[in-house]
Amino acid sequence: MPEGPIAKIIREKLTAGLSPDRLVIEDDSARHAGHHHEGGLDGRPGGESHFNLTVVAAAFEGQGRVQRQRAVNDLLRAELAGPVHALSIRALTPAEADG
């Protein structure tokens, strides 16, 4: 399934900010149908409001889990203030991803 406009923005911002070795973006909005914040960019049901991210980046070396989450959240501040209601983040270093 092709990425929607919000997923593309997420990919662009995380790629520019973290230079990840791997980035997986999963739109999980459909599982939240019926929730108050289910609408996405244009308010359509199931539309790009809930995401699961896996980010593998050397930029996370020496950072704890909270610091990594903050780094991702800071890069996506505008999206989290608007169309994105929920973000699940799995942030790993390359060594953690391989081990």
One Martini backbone bead per residue (centre of mass of N, CA, C, O) as a GRO file, in nm:
protein
   99
    1MET     BB    1   0.096   0.037   0.024
    2PRO     BB    2   0.085   0.353  -0.007
    3GLU     BB    3   0.183   0.643   0.101
    4GLY     BB    4   0.084   0.899   0.263
    5PRO     BB    5   0.130   1.229   0.335
    6ILE     BB    6   0.215   1.188   0.634
    7ALA     BB    7   0.419   0.959   0.598
    8LYS     BB    8   0.606   1.125   0.415
    9ILE     BB    9   0.676   1.340   0.623
   10ILE     BB   10   0.793   1.153   0.832
   11ARG     BB   11   1.017   1.040   0.655
   12GLU     BB   12   1.159   1.307   0.587
   13LYS     BB   13   1.220   1.404   0.881
   14LEU     BB   14   1.372   1.149   0.986
   15THR     BB   15   1.586   1.140   0.767
   16ALA     BB   16   1.704   1.428   0.814
   17GLY     BB   17   1.744   1.401   1.143
   18LEU     BB   18   1.872   1.071   1.158
   19SER     BB   19   1.975   0.880   0.941
   20PRO     BB   20   1.854   0.602   0.894
   21ASP     BB   21   1.890   0.262   0.840
   22ARG     BB   22   1.587   0.230   0.949
   23LEU     BB   23   1.235   0.270   0.829
   24VAL     BB   24   0.916   0.213   0.982
   25ILE     BB   25   0.581   0.277   0.855
   26GLU     BB   26   0.268   0.239   1.032
   27ASP     BB   27  -0.065   0.248   0.961
   28ASP     BB   28  -0.303   0.223   1.250
   29SER     BB   29  -0.593   0.355   1.212
   30ALA     BB   30  -0.797   0.119   1.159
   31ARG     BB   31  -0.786   0.014   1.467
   32HIS     BB   32  -0.939   0.315   1.549
   33ALA     BB   33  -1.216   0.291   1.483
   34GLY     BB   34  -1.436   0.528   1.649
   35HIS     BB   35  -1.257   0.724   1.744
   36HIS     BB   36  -1.229   1.051   1.804
   37HIS     BB   37  -0.926   1.057   1.632
   38GLU     BB   38  -0.957   0.912   1.336
   39GLY     BB   39  -0.899   1.140   1.174
   40GLY     BB   40  -0.718   1.294   0.937
   41LEU     BB   41  -0.624   1.527   0.726
   42ASP     BB   42  -0.955   1.525   0.618
   43GLY     BB   43  -1.135   1.340   0.833
   44ARG     BB   44  -1.110   1.061   0.750
   45PRO     BB   45  -1.154   0.754   0.805
   46GLY     BB   46  -0.847   0.603   0.875
   47GLY     BB   47  -0.651   0.879   0.851
   48GLU     BB   48  -0.347   0.927   0.957
   49SER     BB   49  -0.337   0.910   1.313
   50HIS     BB   50  -0.185   0.623   1.345
   51PHE     BB   51   0.147   0.515   1.450
   52ASN     BB   52   0.417   0.294   1.368
   53LEU     BB   53   0.762   0.296   1.471
   54THR     BB   54   1.083   0.217   1.318
   55VAL     BB   55   1.407   0.322   1.443
   56VAL     BB   56   1.734   0.306   1.294
   57ALA     BB   57   2.006   0.478   1.471
   58ALA     BB   58   2.308   0.625   1.553
   59ALA     BB   59   2.184   0.876   1.706
   60PHE     BB   60   2.111   0.681   1.969
   61GLU     BB   61   2.371   0.680   2.085
   62GLY     BB   62   2.370   0.716   2.437
   63GLN     BB   63   2.061   0.682   2.459
   64GLY     BB   64   1.772   0.676   2.595
   65ARG     BB   65   1.447   0.615   2.556
   66VAL     BB   66   1.345   0.906   2.610
   67GLN     BB   67   1.539   1.057   2.422
   68ARG     BB   68   1.443   0.916   2.163
   69GLN     BB   69   1.149   1.000   2.175
   70ARG     BB   70   1.205   1.305   2.174
   71ALA     BB   71   1.348   1.322   1.903
   72VAL     BB   72   1.104   1.234   1.738
   73ASN     BB   73   0.892   1.434   1.848
   74ASP     BB   74   1.043   1.692   1.762
   75LEU     BB   75   1.035   1.633   1.451
   76LEU     BB   76   0.692   1.585   1.489
   77ARG     BB   77   0.538   1.827   1.616
   78ALA     BB   78   0.331   1.920   1.396
   79GLU     BB   79   0.186   1.643   1.366
   80LEU     BB   80   0.108   1.613   1.675
   81ALA     BB   81  -0.069   1.891   1.657
   82GLY     BB   82  -0.251   1.745   1.441
   83PRO     BB   83  -0.307   1.459   1.264
   84VAL     BB   84  -0.149   1.318   1.497
   85HIS     BB   85  -0.247   1.120   1.779
   86ALA     BB   86  -0.055   0.854   1.746
   87LEU     BB   87   0.272   0.720   1.871
   88SER     BB   88   0.477   0.446   1.804
   89ILE     BB   89   0.810   0.385   1.941
   90ARG     BB   90   1.098   0.226   1.790
   91ALA     BB   91   1.425   0.286   1.922
   92LEU     BB   92   1.739   0.210   1.759
   93THR     BB   93   2.030   0.078   1.727
   94PRO     BB   94   2.213  -0.108   1.521
   95ALA     BB   95   2.304  -0.312   1.743
   96GLU     BB   96   2.016  -0.373   1.852
   97ALA     BB   97   1.896  -0.475   1.577
   98ASP     BB   98   2.118  -0.714   1.541
   99GLY     BB   99   2.087  -0.844   1.852
   0.00000   0.00000   0.00000
